[in-house]
Amino acid sequence: AYINIGTRSEAVDVATALSENNKQAQAISSVLTEMGVDPLDIQTTAFNVYPFQNYGMDGQPTELKYVVENTVNVKVRDLNNLGEVLDAVVRSGANQINGISFDVEDRKQAEAEARKLAIQDATEKAQELASITGISLGDLQNISVYSNGSPQPVYDAKGGGYMAMDSAAPISSGQMIITADASLVYALK
């Protein structure tokens, strides 16, 4: 699972906003490490500092504040801990969670398996059709394999998914499918 976790701090001076944000970010980093997230799976994706002007009821500028935002992308490899990780980072100071996405751990292996199964299925269908029509398959002339570029979530799937619950944030990982289509062209005998 990939999660964008952020901290946002406001103060009347930029040094205070930065100091508060640094404390929050450090607390989040510490809790992620304590929960077994590899530091190599934590990457800063945004760090912003900017002024923010408040306006009164009459539309006139009132107080000027400074905002500091720090966002990291975190890869959580153990989905059994996902809900607990989210709960822990929020309790430690994260005040922005900007989405969760899921992927497969070993994409190359999954894509290779999908291609293998697609070719096996196409071969079986070609043999079945040849048998039904009384034709023999000759030499394989051409193979085309088309792969989907990314895993697709399965909606209303039966089984295969994990839902982190108990006292932690309820997160459903669902099931991901990597697809491949194969087209085989045979000479006929």
C-alpha positions, 0 to 999 in steps of 0.5 A: 500500500502507498500512502501520502502522509502529511503535516500542516502547521500554521503560525504568525512567524515562519520559524515557529511554523517550521519548528512545529512542523519539524516536530510533527514530521519527526514524530511521524517518522519515528512512529513509522520506524517503530511500526516496522516501516523501512526508512527506504520506504519513506520518501518526501514528496512535497515540502511547502512554505507559504504565507496565508492571509486571513480576511475579516467579515468586511473583506479586509486583510487581518492576520498574516500567517505562515504555513509549512506543509511536509508530505511523505509517500510511505510504502506499507508492505505488511497490509496486516499493519496498515490500519494500525500504521494510519492510526499511529501516524494520525495520533503522532501528528499527521493531519493530512492523509492524501490517499491510499493506493495498492499495488502488487509486491513483485510486479514482474513476476505477476506480469510474467505469470499472467503472460504464461497463463494467457498463452496457455489459454490461447493454445488450449483454445486453438487446440480445442477449435482445431479438434472440433473442426477436424483440422490439425494445427501446424507451426506457430506463426505469430504470438502477440501478448497484450498486458494491462499496464497496472493492476486493476481493483476487483469490485465485489470480489469474493475473498482475497482481500484484507480489511484492517480493523479492530481499533485501527482505521478500517482499510480494505485492500481488496484484490488486484488483478494483473491481466494479459491477453495472448493471440496466437496464429497457427498454420493449419494442416 
